[in-house]
């Protein structure tokens, strides 16, 4: 085998493995469209100084859009070093590096007790476990926004569902921890 072939195979493994691990453990990276982010931002009230988590933050677009609107302390968590690198570059380019921190870390290992708002776009298979984590760690009054799928056994206070004529709009489920 050629040395170049081995280098290409190793590079592909290093590139694809982190994405596969993140995708299999909680969700593949599917970016939230800016129009959908603007929809949710218009529906919530985020106070200045709020601590906002994005679990599986991808390229950090949700945190960046929130930071554009309000002075927040954003924390993005992702399992893929590629996504973390992408997010850190985006945060730096948008000049929010003092407001938003990106971590290469599992959200299961992060203490969420300081969160005022948590955004998730995760697969249904993990939502029950994530919901239990929220109930154990989030303080009363904290808000959770789940894209596409509802969190089992959580009481929604607002739902924005996609309409048949607007099939590309995402559904969002809004919760408040009691």
TORDREN-158831 format. One record per atom (N, C-alpha, C): chain; x negated, y negated, z negated; residue number from 0; residue in three letters; atom name. Coordinates in steps of 0.05 Angstrom, whole numbers, plus 5000, padded with zeros to 4 digits. Layout:
N
{A, {X, Y, Z}, NUM, ALA, CA}
...
END
This chain:
178
{A, {4983, 5024, 5000}, 0, UNK, N}
{A, {5000, 5000, 5000}, 0, UNK, CA}
{A, {4983, 4975, 5000}, 0, UNK, C}
{A, {4992, 4956, 5014}, 1, UNK, N}
{A, {4978, 4931, 5016}, 1, UNK, CA}
{A, {4980, 4915, 4989}, 1, UNK, C}
{A, {4959, 4900, 4984}, 2, UNK, N}
{A, {4960, 4883, 4960}, 2, UNK, CA}
{A, {4982, 4863, 4960}, 2, UNK, C}
{A, {4988, 4852, 4984}, 3, UNK, N}
{A, {5010, 4832, 4987}, 3, UNK, CA}
{A, {5037, 4845, 4981}, 3, UNK, C}
{A, {5041, 4870, 4989}, 4, UNK, N}
{A, {5066, 4884, 4984}, 4, UNK, CA}
{A, {5070, 4887, 4954}, 4, UNK, C}
{A, {5050, 4894, 4939}, 5, UNK, N}
{A, {5051, 4897, 4910}, 5, UNK, CA}
{A, {5057, 4870, 4897}, 5, UNK, C}
{A, {5044, 4849, 4906}, 6, UNK, N}
{A, {5049, 4823, 4895}, 6, UNK, CA}
{A, {5078, 4814, 4900}, 6, UNK, C}
{A, {5088, 4819, 4924}, 7, UNK, N}
{A, {5116, 4812, 4930}, 7, UNK, CA}
{A, {5135, 4828, 4913}, 7, UNK, C}
{A, {5130, 4854, 4910}, 8, UNK, N}
{A, {5148, 4870, 4893}, 8, UNK, CA}
{A, {5148, 4861, 4864}, 8, UNK, C}
{A, {5124, 4855, 4853}, 9, UNK, N}
{A, {5122, 4846, 4826}, 9, UNK, CA}
{A, {5136, 4819, 4823}, 9, UNK, C}
{A, {5132, 4801, 4842}, 10, UNK, N}
{A, {5145, 4774, 4841}, 10, UNK, CA}
{A, {5175, 4777, 4842}, 10, UNK, C}
{A, {5185, 4795, 4859}, 11, UNK, N}
{A, {5214, 4800, 4860}, 11, UNK, CA}
{A, {5225, 4810, 4834}, 11, UNK, C}
{A, {5210, 4829, 4822}, 12, UNK, N}
{A, {5219, 4840, 4796}, 12, UNK, CA}
{A, {5219, 4817, 4775}, 12, UNK, C}
{A, {5198, 4801, 4774}, 13, UNK, N}
{A, {5197, 4779, 4755}, 13, UNK, CA}
{A, {5219, 4759, 4760}, 13, UNK, C}
{A, {5227, 4756, 4785}, 14, UNK, N}
{A, {5248, 4737, 4791}, 14, UNK, CA}
{A, {5276, 4748, 4786}, 14, UNK, C}
{A, {5281, 4773, 4794}, 15, UNK, N}
{A, {5307, 4784, 4792}, 15, UNK, CA}
{A, {5314, 4797, 4765}, 15, UNK, C}
{A, {5294, 4807, 4751}, 16, UNK, N}
{A, {5299, 4821, 4725}, 16, UNK, CA}
{A, {5312, 4802, 4705}, 16, UNK, C}
{A, {5302, 4778, 4700}, 17, UNK, N}
{A, {5315, 4761, 4681}, 17, UNK, CA}
{A, {5344, 4754, 4688}, 17, UNK, C}
{A, {5349, 4750, 4713}, 18, UNK, N}
{A, {5376, 4745, 4722}, 18, UNK, CA}
{A, {5394, 4769, 4717}, 18, UNK, C}
{A, {5384, 4793, 4723}, 19, UNK, N}
{A, {5399, 4817, 4719}, 19, UNK, CA}
{A, {5405, 4822, 4689}, 19, UNK, C}
{A, {5385, 4818, 4672}, 20, UNK, N}
{A, {5389, 4821, 4643}, 20, UNK, CA}
{A, {5410, 4802, 4633}, 20, UNK, C}
{A, {5408, 4777, 4641}, 21, UNK, N}
{A, {5428, 4757, 4632}, 21, UNK, CA}
{A, {5456, 4764, 4642}, 21, UNK, C}
{A, {5457, 4772, 4667}, 22, UNK, N}
{A, {5483, 4780, 4679}, 22, UNK, CA}
{A, {5496, 4804, 4667}, 22, UNK, C}
{A, {5480, 4824, 4660}, 23, UNK, N}
{A, {5490, 4848, 4648}, 23, UNK, CA}
{A, {5498, 4844, 4619}, 23, UNK, C}
{A, {5484, 4827, 4605}, 24, UNK, N}
{A, {5489, 4824, 4576}, 24, UNK, CA}
{A, {5513, 4806, 4570}, 24, UNK, C}
{A, {5518, 4785, 4586}, 25, UNK, N}
{A, {5540, 4767, 4580}, 25, UNK, CA}
{A, {5554, 4757, 4605}, 25, UNK, C}
{A, {5539, 4748, 4625}, 26, UNK, N}
{A, {5551, 4737, 4649}, 26, UNK, CA}
{A, {5530, 4731, 4670}, 26, UNK, C}
{A, {5536, 4737, 4695}, 27, UNK, N}
{A, {5518, 4727, 4716}, 27, UNK, CA}
{A, {5520, 4697, 4719}, 27, UNK, C}
{A, {5501, 4685, 4731}, 28, UNK, N}
{A, {5502, 4656, 4734}, 28, UNK, CA}
{A, {5521, 4649, 4756}, 28, UNK, C}
{A, {5543, 4636, 4748}, 29, UNK, N}
{A, {5562, 4624, 4767}, 29, UNK, CA}
{A, {5565, 4595, 4758}, 29, UNK, C}
{A, {5554, 4577, 4773}, 30, UNK, N}
{A, {5555, 4549, 4765}, 30, UNK, CA}
{A, {5583, 4538, 4764}, 30, UNK, C}
{A, {5589, 4523, 4743}, 31, UNK, N}
{A, {5615, 4509, 4741}, 31, UNK, CA}
{A, {5613, 4484, 4759}, 31, UNK, C}
{A, {5634, 4481, 4775}, 32, UNK, N}
{A, {5634, 4459, 4795}, 32, UNK, CA}
{A, {5637, 4433, 4780}, 32, UNK, C}
{A, {5625, 4412, 4791}, 33, UNK, N}
{A, {5626, 4385, 4778}, 33, UNK, CA}
{A, {5655, 4375, 4775}, 33, UNK, C}
{A, {5672, 4381, 4795}, 34, UNK, N}
{A, {5700, 4372, 4792}, 34, UNK, CA}
{A, {5713, 4386, 4769}, 34, UNK, C}
{A, {5706, 4411, 4764}, 35, UNK, N}
{A, {5718, 4425, 4741}, 35, UNK, CA}
{A, {5707, 4414, 4714}, 35, UNK, C}
{A, {5681, 4408, 4714}, 36, UNK, N}
{A, {5670, 4396, 4690}, 36, UNK, CA}
{A, {5683, 4369, 4684}, 36, UNK, C}
{A, {5687, 4353, 4705}, 37, UNK, N}
{A, {5701, 4327, 4701}, 37, UNK, CA}
{A, {5730, 4331, 4690}, 37, UNK, C}
{A, {5743, 4352, 4700}, 38, UNK, N}
{A, {5770, 4358, 4690}, 38, UNK, CA}
{A, {5770, 4364, 4660}, 38, UNK, C}
{A, {5751, 4380, 4651}, 39, UNK, N}
{A, {5751, 4387, 4622}, 39, UNK, CA}
{A, {5742, 4363, 4606}, 39, UNK, C}
{A, {5723, 4347, 4616}, 40, UNK, N}
{A, {5714, 4324, 4601}, 40, UNK, CA}
{A, {5737, 4304, 4598}, 40, UNK, C}
{A, {5754, 4301, 4617}, 41, UNK, N}
{A, {5777, 4283, 4615}, 41, UNK, CA}
{A, {5798, 4293, 4596}, 41, UNK, C}
{A, {5797, 4319, 4589}, 42, UNK, N}
{A, {5817, 4331, 4571}, 42, UNK, CA}
{A, {5809, 4332, 4542}, 42, UNK, C}
{A, {5783, 4328, 4536}, 43, UNK, N}
{A, {5773, 4330, 4509}, 43, UNK, CA}
{A, {5762, 4304, 4499}, 43, UNK, C}
{A, {5761, 4301, 4473}, 44, UNK, N}
{A, {5750, 4278, 4461}, 44, UNK, CA}
{A, {5724, 4286, 4447}, 44, UNK, C}
{A, {5702, 4278, 4457}, 45, UNK, N}
{A, {5676, 4284, 4445}, 45, UNK, CA}
{A, {5665, 4259, 4432}, 45, UNK, C}
{A, {5661, 4261, 4406}, 46, UNK, N}
{A, {5652, 4237, 4391}, 46, UNK, CA}
{A, {5622, 4233, 4396}, 46, UNK, C}
{A, {5613, 4209, 4394}, 47, UNK, N}
{A, {5585, 4202, 4396}, 47, UNK, CA}
{A, {5570, 4217, 4374}, 47, UNK, C}
{A, {5548, 4229, 4382}, 48, UNK, N}
{A, {5531, 4245, 4363}, 48, UNK, CA}
{A, {5540, 4274, 4359}, 48, UNK, C}
{A, {5561, 4282, 4373}, 49, UNK, N}
{A, {5571, 4310, 4371}, 49, UNK, CA}
{A, {5549, 4329, 4379}, 49, UNK, C}
{A, {5549, 4352, 4366}, 50, UNK, N}
{A, {5531, 4374, 4373}, 50, UNK, CA}
{A, {5546, 4393, 4391}, 50, UNK, C}
{A, {5536, 4395, 4416}, 51, UNK, N}
{A, {5550, 4411, 4436}, 51, UNK, CA}
{A, {5532, 4434, 4445}, 51, UNK, C}
{A, {5542, 4458, 4444}, 52, UNK, N}
{A, {5528, 4482, 4454}, 52, UNK, CA}
{A, {5540, 4491, 4480}, 52, UNK, C}
{A, {5523, 4500, 4498}, 53, UNK, N}
{A, {5531, 4514, 4522}, 53, UNK, CA}
{A, {5517, 4541, 4522}, 53, UNK, C}
{A, {5533, 4562, 4517}, 54, UNK, N}
{A, {5522, 4589, 4515}, 54, UNK, CA}
{A, {5521, 4602, 4543}, 54, UNK, C}
{A, {5496, 4606, 4552}, 55, UNK, N}
{A, {5492, 4615, 4579}, 55, UNK, CA}
{A, {5493, 4591, 4597}, 55, UNK, C}
{A, {5476, 4571, 4591}, 56, UNK, N}
{A, {5477, 4544, 4602}, 56, UNK, CA}
{A, {5470, 4542, 4631}, 56, UNK, C}
{A, {5458, 4563, 4643}, 57, UNK, N}
{A, {5450, 4561, 4671}, 57, UNK, CA}
{A, {5433, 4537, 4677}, 57, UNK, C}
{A, {5441, 4519, 4694}, 58, UNK, N}
{A, {5425, 4496, 4701}, 58, UNK, CA}
{A, {5431, 4471, 4684}, 58, UNK, C}
{A, {5447, 4475, 4663}, 59, UNK, N}
{A, {5453, 4454, 4643}, 59, UNK, CA}
{A, {5472, 4433, 4653}, 59, UNK, C}
{A, {5486, 4438, 4675}, 60, UNK, N}
{A, {5503, 4417, 4687}, 60, UNK, CA}
{A, {5526, 4408, 4668}, 60, UNK, C}
{A, {5537, 4426, 4652}, 61, UNK, N}
{A, {5558, 4418, 4633}, 61, UNK, CA}
{A, {5547, 4399, 4613}, 61, UNK, C}
{A, {5524, 4405, 4601}, 62, UNK, N}
{A, {5513, 4388, 4581}, 62, UNK, CA}
{A, {5504, 4361, 4593}, 62, UNK, C}
{A, {5494, 4361, 4617}, 63, UNK, N}
{A, {5485, 4337, 4630}, 63, UNK, CA}
{A, {5509, 4319, 4635}, 63, UNK, C}
{A, {5531, 4330, 4645}, 64, UNK, N}
{A, {5555, 4313, 4650}, 64, UNK, CA}
{A, {5566, 4302, 4624}, 64, UNK, C}
{A, {5567, 4318, 4603}, 65, UNK, N}
{A, {5576, 4308, 4577}, 65, UNK, CA}
{A, {5557, 4286, 4567}, 65, UNK, C}
{A, {5531, 4289, 4571}, 66, UNK, N}
{A, {5512, 4269, 4562}, 66, UNK, CA}
{A, {5515, 4243, 4578}, 66, UNK, C}
{A, {5523, 4246, 4603}, 67, UNK, N}
{A, {5528, 4222, 4620}, 67, UNK, CA}
{A, {5551, 4206, 4609}, 67, UNK, C}
{A, {5570, 4219, 4597}, 68, UNK, N}
{A, {5594, 4205, 4587}, 68, UNK, CA}
{A, {5591, 4196, 4558}, 68, UNK, C}
{A, {5577, 4211, 4542}, 69, UNK, N}
{A, {5576, 4206, 4513}, 69, UNK, CA}
{A, {5549, 4213, 4502}, 69, UNK, C}
{A, {5541, 4200, 4481}, 70, UNK, N}
{A, {5516, 4206, 4468}, 70, UNK, CA}
{A, {5520, 4231, 4450}, 70, UNK, C}
{A, {5512, 4254, 4461}, 71, UNK, N}
{A, {5515, 4279, 4447}, 71, UNK, CA}
{A, {5487, 4291, 4441}, 71, UNK, C}
{A, {5487, 4311, 4424}, 72, UNK, N}
{A, {5463, 4327, 4420}, 72, UNK, CA}
{A, {5470, 4354, 4432}, 72, UNK, C}
{A, {5459, 4360, 4456}, 73, UNK, N}
{A, {5465, 4384, 4470}, 73, UNK, CA}
{A, {5445, 4405, 4466}, 73, UNK, C}
{A, {5454, 4430, 4464}, 74, UNK, N}
{A, {5436, 4453, 4461}, 74, UNK, CA}
{A, {5446, 4474, 4481}, 74, UNK, C}
{A, {5429, 4480, 4500}, 75, UNK, N}
{A, {5435, 4501, 4520}, 75, UNK, CA}
{A, {5419, 4526, 4515}, 75, UNK, C}
{A, {5432, 4549, 4516}, 76, UNK, N}
{A, {5419, 4574, 4511}, 76, UNK, CA}
{A, {5423, 4592, 4536}, 76, UNK, C}
{A, {5401, 4605, 4543}, 77, UNK, N}
{A, {5403, 4624, 4566}, 77, UNK, CA}
{A, {5382, 4646, 4562}, 77, UNK, C}
{A, {5388, 4669, 4573}, 78, UNK, N}
{A, {5370, 4692, 4571}, 78, UNK, CA}
{A, {5350, 4693, 4594}, 78, UNK, C}
{A, {5355, 4679, 4616}, 79, UNK, N}
{A, {5338, 4680, 4639}, 79, UNK, CA}
{A, {5318, 4657, 4638}, 79, UNK, C}
{A, {5292, 4664, 4639}, 80, UNK, N}
{A, {5272, 4643, 4639}, 80, UNK, CA}
{A, {5274, 4626, 4664}, 80, UNK, C}
{A, {5284, 4637, 4686}, 81, UNK, N}
{A, {5288, 4621, 4710}, 81, UNK, CA}
{A, {5309, 4599, 4706}, 81, UNK, C}
{A, {5331, 4607, 4693}, 82, UNK, N}
{A, {5352, 4588, 4687}, 82, UNK, CA}
{A, {5343, 4567, 4667}, 82, UNK, C}
{A, {5328, 4575, 4647}, 83, UNK, N}
{A, {5318, 4557, 4627}, 83, UNK, CA}
{A, {5299, 4537, 4641}, 83, UNK, C}
{A, {5282, 4546, 4658}, 84, UNK, N}
{A, {5264, 4528, 4673}, 84, UNK, CA}
{A, {5280, 4509, 4690}, 84, UNK, C}
{A, {5300, 4519, 4704}, 85, UNK, N}
{A, {5317, 4503, 4721}, 85, UNK, CA}
{A, {5332, 4482, 4704}, 85, UNK, C}
{A, {5343, 4490, 4682}, 86, UNK, N}
{A, {5357, 4472, 4664}, 86, UNK, CA}
{A, {5338, 4450, 4653}, 86, UNK, C}
{A, {5315, 4458, 4644}, 87, UNK, N}
{A, {5296, 4438, 4633}, 87, UNK, CA}
{A, {5288, 4418, 4654}, 87, UNK, C}
{A, {5284, 4427, 4679}, 88, UNK, N}
{A, {5277, 4408, 4700}, 88, UNK, CA}
{A, {5301, 4389, 4705}, 88, UNK, C}
{A, {5325, 4399, 4706}, 89, UNK, N}
{A, {5349, 4382, 4710}, 89, UNK, CA}
{A, {5352, 4362, 4688}, 89, UNK, C}
{A, {5349, 4371, 4663}, 90, UNK, N}
{A, {5351, 4353, 4640}, 90, UNK, CA}
{A, {5330, 4331, 4642}, 90, UNK, C}
{A, {5306, 4338, 4649}, 91, UNK, N}
{A, {5284, 4319, 4651}, 91, UNK, CA}
{A, {5290, 4299, 4674}, 91, UNK, C}
{A, {5299, 4309, 4697}, 92, UNK, N}
{A, {5305, 4291, 4720}, 92, UNK, CA}
{A, {5328, 4272, 4714}, 92, UNK, C}
{A, {5347, 4281, 4698}, 93, UNK, N}
{A, {5370, 4264, 4691}, 93, UNK, CA}
{A, {5364, 4246, 4667}, 93, UNK, C}
{A, {5340, 4248, 4656}, 94, UNK, N}
{A, {5330, 4232, 4634}, 94, UNK, CA}
{A, {5347, 4236, 4608}, 94, UNK, C}
{A, {5355, 4261, 4604}, 95, UNK, N}
{A, {5369, 4268, 4579}, 95, UNK, CA}
{A, {5352, 4286, 4561}, 95, UNK, C}
{A, {5326, 4286, 4565}, 96, UNK, N}
{A, {5309, 4304, 4550}, 96, UNK, CA}
{A, {5308, 4298, 4520}, 96, UNK, C}
{A, {5317, 4274, 4511}, 97, UNK, N}
{A, {5319, 4269, 4483}, 97, UNK, CA}
{A, {5346, 4277, 4471}, 97, UNK, C}
{A, {5365, 4280, 4488}, 98, UNK, N}
{A, {5392, 4288, 4480}, 98, UNK, CA}
{A, {5398, 4318, 4483}, 98, UNK, C}
{A, {5385, 4331, 4502}, 99, UNK, N}
{A, {5391, 4359, 4508}, 99, UNK, CA}
{A, {5366, 4376, 4505}, 99, UNK, C}
{A, {5369, 4398, 4489}, 100, UNK, N}
{A, {5348, 4417, 4486}, 100, UNK, CA}
{A, {5357, 4444, 4498}, 100, UNK, C}
{A, {5339, 4456, 4513}, 101, UNK, N}
{A, {5345, 4482, 4526}, 101, UNK, CA}
{A, {5327, 4503, 4514}, 101, UNK, C}
{A, {5340, 4525, 4507}, 102, UNK, N}
{A, {5325, 4547, 4494}, 102, UNK, CA}
{A, {5328, 4573, 4509}, 102, UNK, C}
{A, {5306, 4588, 4511}, 103, UNK, N}
{A, {5306, 4615, 4521}, 103, UNK, CA}
{A, {5313, 4633, 4497}, 103, UNK, C}
{A, {5339, 4639, 4494}, 104, UNK, N}
{A, {5347, 4652, 4469}, 104, UNK, CA}
{A, {5375, 4664, 4473}, 104, UNK, C}
{A, {5380, 4687, 4461}, 105, UNK, N}
{A, {5407, 4698, 4460}, 105, UNK, CA}
{A, {5424, 4682, 4442}, 105, UNK, C}
{A, {5449, 4676, 4450}, 106, UNK, N}
{A, {5466, 4661, 4433}, 106, UNK, CA}
{A, {5475, 4677, 4409}, 106, UNK, C}
{A, {5472, 4703, 4410}, 107, UNK, N}
{A, {5478, 4719, 4386}, 107, UNK, CA}
{A, {5458, 4714, 4364}, 107, UNK, C}
{A, {5434, 4706, 4371}, 108, UNK, N}
{A, {5413, 4700, 4352}, 108, UNK, CA}
{A, {5412, 4671, 4343}, 108, UNK, C}
{A, {5430, 4655, 4353}, 109, UNK, N}
{A, {5431, 4626, 4346}, 109, UNK, CA}
{A, {5453, 4621, 4326}, 109, UNK, C}
{A, {5446, 4606, 4306}, 110, UNK, N}
{A, {5466, 4598, 4286}, 110, UNK, CA}
{A, {5481, 4574, 4297}, 110, UNK, C}
{A, {5508, 4577, 4300}, 111, UNK, N}
{A, {5524, 4556, 4312}, 111, UNK, CA}
{A, {5539, 4539, 4292}, 111, UNK, C}
{A, {5531, 4540, 4267}, 112, UNK, N}
{A, {5546, 4526, 4246}, 112, UNK, CA}
{A, {5546, 4496, 4249}, 112, UNK, C}
{A, {5528, 4484, 4263}, 113, UNK, N}
{A, {5528, 4455, 4267}, 113, UNK, CA}
{A, {5544, 4446, 4291}, 113, UNK, C}
{A, {5554, 4465, 4306}, 114, UNK, N}
{A, {5568, 4458, 4332}, 114, UNK, CA}
{A, {5594, 4443, 4327}, 114, UNK, C}
{A, {5598, 4422, 4342}, 115, UNK, N}
{A, {5624, 4409, 4343}, 115, UNK, CA}
{A, {5640, 4419, 4367}, 115, UNK, C}
{A, {5626, 4427, 4388}, 116, UNK, N}
{A, {5639, 4437, 4412}, 116, UNK, CA}
{A, {5621, 4459, 4424}, 116, UNK, C}
{A, {5634, 4480, 4433}, 117, UNK, N}
{A, {5619, 4502, 4446}, 117, UNK, CA}
{A, {5633, 4507, 4473}, 117, UNK, C}
{A, {5617, 4508, 4494}, 118, UNK, N}
{A, {5627, 4514, 4521}, 118, UNK, CA}
{A, {5616, 4542, 4529}, 118, UNK, C}
{A, {5634, 4559, 4539}, 119, UNK, N}
{A, {5626, 4585, 4549}, 119, UNK, CA}
{A, {5638, 4591, 4576}, 119, UNK, C}
{A, {5624, 4605, 4592}, 120, UNK, N}
{A, {5633, 4616, 4617}, 120, UNK, CA}
{A, {5622, 4644, 4618}, 120, UNK, C}
{A, {5634, 4662, 4602}, 121, UNK, N}
{A, {5624, 4689, 4598}, 121, UNK, CA}
{A, {5644, 4710, 4608}, 121, UNK, C}
{A, {5634, 4734, 4611}, 122, UNK, N}
{A, {5651, 4756, 4620}, 122, UNK, CA}
{A, {5669, 4765, 4598}, 122, UNK, C}
{A, {5693, 4776, 4605}, 123, UNK, N}
{A, {5712, 4785, 4585}, 123, UNK, CA}
{A, {5701, 4806, 4566}, 123, UNK, C}
{A, {5682, 4823, 4575}, 124, UNK, N}
{A, {5672, 4844, 4558}, 124, UNK, CA}
{A, {5658, 4834, 4533}, 124, UNK, C}
{A, {5649, 4810, 4533}, 125, UNK, N}
{A, {5635, 4799, 4509}, 125, UNK, CA}
{A, {5651, 4780, 4492}, 125, UNK, C}
{A, {5675, 4772, 4502}, 126, UNK, N}
{A, {5690, 4751, 4489}, 126, UNK, CA}
{A, {5700, 4759, 4461}, 126, UNK, C}
{A, {5707, 4784, 4457}, 127, UNK, N}
{A, {5716, 4792, 4430}, 127, UNK, CA}
{A, {5693, 4789, 4410}, 127, UNK, C}
{A, {5669, 4798, 4417}, 128, UNK, N}
{A, {5646, 4796, 4399}, 128, UNK, CA}
{A, {5639, 4766, 4395}, 128, UNK, C}
{A, {5639, 4750, 4416}, 129, UNK, N}
{A, {5633, 4722, 4414}, 129, UNK, CA}
{A, {5654, 4708, 4397}, 129, UNK, C}
{A, {5679, 4715, 4400}, 130, UNK, N}
{A, {5701, 4704, 4384}, 130, UNK, CA}
{A, {5696, 4709, 4354}, 130, UNK, C}
{A, {5688, 4733, 4347}, 131, UNK, N}
{A, {5682, 4739, 4319}, 131, UNK, CA}
{A, {5658, 4722, 4309}, 131, UNK, C}
{A, {5639, 4718, 4326}, 132, UNK, N}
{A, {5616, 4701, 4318}, 132, UNK, CA}
{A, {5626, 4673, 4313}, 132, UNK, C}
{A, {5643, 4662, 4330}, 133, UNK, N}
{A, {5654, 4636, 4327}, 133, UNK, CA}
{A, {5669, 4633, 4300}, 133, UNK, C}
{A, {5686, 4653, 4294}, 134, UNK, N}
{A, {5701, 4652, 4269}, 134, UNK, CA}
{A, {5683, 4653, 4245}, 134, UNK, C}
{A, {5661, 4668, 4247}, 135, UNK, N}
{A, {5642, 4670, 4224}, 135, UNK, CA}
{A, {5625, 4646, 4221}, 135, UNK, C}
{A, {5618, 4631, 4242}, 136, UNK, N}
{A, {5598, 4610, 4241}, 136, UNK, CA}
{A, {5609, 4582, 4245}, 136, UNK, C}
{A, {5628, 4578, 4262}, 137, UNK, N}
{A, {5637, 4551, 4268}, 137, UNK, CA}
{A, {5653, 4539, 4245}, 137, UNK, C}
{A, {5648, 4513, 4241}, 138, UNK, N}
{A, {5663, 4499, 4219}, 138, UNK, CA}
{A, {5691, 4492, 4229}, 138, UNK, C}
{A, {5709, 4488, 4210}, 139, UNK, N}
{A, {5736, 4480, 4217}, 139, UNK, CA}
{A, {5735, 4453, 4233}, 139, UNK, C}
{A, {5751, 4452, 4254}, 140, UNK, N}
{A, {5752, 4429, 4271}, 140, UNK, CA}
{A, {5735, 4431, 4296}, 140, UNK, C}
{A, {5716, 4451, 4296}, 141, UNK, N}
{A, {5700, 4455, 4320}, 141, UNK, CA}
{A, {5717, 4464, 4343}, 141, UNK, C}
{A, {5710, 4455, 4366}, 142, UNK, N}
{A, {5725, 4462, 4390}, 142, UNK, CA}
{A, {5710, 4482, 4407}, 142, UNK, C}
{A, {5724, 4499, 4421}, 143, UNK, N}
{A, {5713, 4519, 4439}, 143, UNK, CA}
{A, {5727, 4516, 4465}, 143, UNK, C}
{A, {5712, 4516, 4487}, 144, UNK, N}
{A, {5724, 4516, 4514}, 144, UNK, CA}
{A, {5713, 4540, 4528}, 144, UNK, C}
{A, {5732, 4557, 4537}, 145, UNK, N}
{A, {5725, 4581, 4552}, 145, UNK, CA}
{A, {5734, 4578, 4581}, 145, UNK, C}
{A, {5715, 4581, 4599}, 146, UNK, N}
{A, {5722, 4580, 4628}, 146, UNK, CA}
{A, {5732, 4607, 4637}, 146, UNK, C}
{A, {5753, 4607, 4652}, 147, UNK, N}
{A, {5765, 4630, 4667}, 147, UNK, CA}
{A, {5780, 4650, 4649}, 147, UNK, C}
{A, {5768, 4659, 4627}, 148, UNK, N}
{A, {5781, 4680, 4611}, 148, UNK, CA}
{A, {5787, 4670, 4583}, 148, UNK, C}
{A, {5810, 4677, 4572}, 149, UNK, N}
{A, {5816, 4670, 4544}, 149, UNK, CA}
{A, {5801, 4688, 4525}, 149, UNK, C}
{A, {5796, 4677, 4501}, 150, UNK, N}
{A, {5783, 4692, 4480}, 150, UNK, CA}
{A, {5805, 4708, 4465}, 150, UNK, C}
{A, {5801, 4735, 4463}, 151, UNK, N}
{A, {5822, 4751, 4450}, 151, UNK, CA}
{A, {5827, 4742, 4422}, 151, UNK, C}
{A, {5853, 4742, 4414}, 152, UNK, N}
{A, {5862, 4736, 4387}, 152, UNK, CA}
{A, {5856, 4707, 4378}, 152, UNK, C}
{A, {5851, 4689, 4396}, 153, UNK, N}
{A, {5847, 4661, 4390}, 153, UNK, CA}
{A, {5872, 4646, 4398}, 153, UNK, C}
{A, {5880, 4626, 4383}, 154, UNK, N}
{A, {5904, 4610, 4389}, 154, UNK, CA}
{A, {5895, 4586, 4406}, 154, UNK, C}
{A, {5905, 4585, 4430}, 155, UNK, N}
{A, {5898, 4563, 4448}, 155, UNK, CA}
{A, {5914, 4538, 4441}, 155, UNK, C}
{A, {5902, 4515, 4444}, 156, UNK, N}
{A, {5918, 4490, 4441}, 156, UNK, CA}
{A, {5922, 4477, 4467}, 156, UNK, C}
{A, {5907, 4486, 4488}, 157, UNK, N}
{A, {5911, 4474, 4514}, 157, UNK, CA}
{A, {5900, 4495, 4534}, 157, UNK, C}
{A, {5915, 4497, 4557}, 158, UNK, N}
{A, {5906, 4514, 4578}, 158, UNK, CA}
{A, {5909, 4499, 4604}, 158, UNK, C}
{A, {5888, 4498, 4620}, 159, UNK, N}
{A, {5890, 4487, 4647}, 159, UNK, CA}
{A, {5886, 4510, 4666}, 159, UNK, C}
{A, {5907, 4519, 4678}, 160, UNK, N}
{A, {5905, 4543, 4696}, 160, UNK, CA}
{A, {5902, 4534, 4725}, 160, UNK, C}
{A, {5888, 4551, 4740}, 161, UNK, N}
{A, {5886, 4545, 4768}, 161, UNK, CA}
{A, {5914, 4549, 4781}, 161, UNK, C}
{A, {5920, 4533, 4800}, 162, UNK, N}
{A, {5946, 4534, 4814}, 162, UNK, CA}
{A, {5942, 4551, 4840}, 162, UNK, C}
{A, {5964, 4564, 4849}, 163, UNK, N}
{A, {5961, 4580, 4873}, 163, UNK, CA}
{A, {5951, 4564, 4897}, 163, UNK, C}
{A, {5959, 4538, 4899}, 164, UNK, N}
{A, {5950, 4522, 4921}, 164, UNK, CA}
{A, {5922, 4510, 4917}, 164, UNK, C}
{A, {5912, 4513, 4892}, 165, UNK, N}
{A, {5885, 4504, 4886}, 165, UNK, CA}
{A, {5869, 4527, 4874}, 165, UNK, C}
{A, {5867, 4548, 4890}, 166, UNK, N}
{A, {5855, 4573, 4879}, 166, UNK, CA}
{A, {5825, 4569, 4871}, 166, UNK, C}
{A, {5813, 4548, 4880}, 167, UNK, N}
{A, {5785, 4544, 4874}, 167, UNK, CA}
{A, {5781, 4530, 4847}, 167, UNK, C}
{A, {5803, 4519, 4835}, 168, UNK, N}
{A, {5801, 4507, 4809}, 168, UNK, CA}
{A, {5799, 4529, 4788}, 168, UNK, C}
{A, {5782, 4526, 4769}, 169, UNK, N}
{A, {5780, 4545, 4747}, 169, UNK, CA}
{A, {5801, 4541, 4726}, 169, UNK, C}
{A, {5808, 4562, 4712}, 170, UNK, N}
{A, {5825, 4560, 4688}, 170, UNK, CA}
{A, {5806, 4555, 4665}, 170, UNK, C}
{A, {5816, 4538, 4646}, 171, UNK, N}
{A, {5801, 4533, 4621}, 171, UNK, CA}
{A, {5819, 4537, 4598}, 171, UNK, C}
{A, {5808, 4548, 4576}, 172, UNK, N}
{A, {5823, 4554, 4551}, 172, UNK, CA}
{A, {5810, 4538, 4529}, 172, UNK, C}
{A, {5825, 4521, 4515}, 173, UNK, N}
{A, {5815, 4504, 4494}, 173, UNK, CA}
{A, {5824, 4514, 4467}, 173, UNK, C}
{A, {5806, 4515, 4448}, 174, UNK, N}
{A, {5812, 4525, 4421}, 174, UNK, CA}
{A, {5800, 4506, 4400}, 174, UNK, C}
{A, {5813, 4506, 4377}, 175, UNK, N}
{A, {5802, 4491, 4354}, 175, UNK, CA}
{A, {5800, 4511, 4331}, 175, UNK, C}
{A, {5777, 4512, 4319}, 176, UNK, N}
{A, {5773, 4530, 4296}, 176, UNK, CA}
{A, {5787, 4518, 4272}, 176, UNK, C}
{A, {5803, 4534, 4259}, 177, UNK, N}
{A, {5819, 4526, 4235}, 177, UNK, CA}
{A, {5804, 4532, 4210}, 177, UNK, C}
END
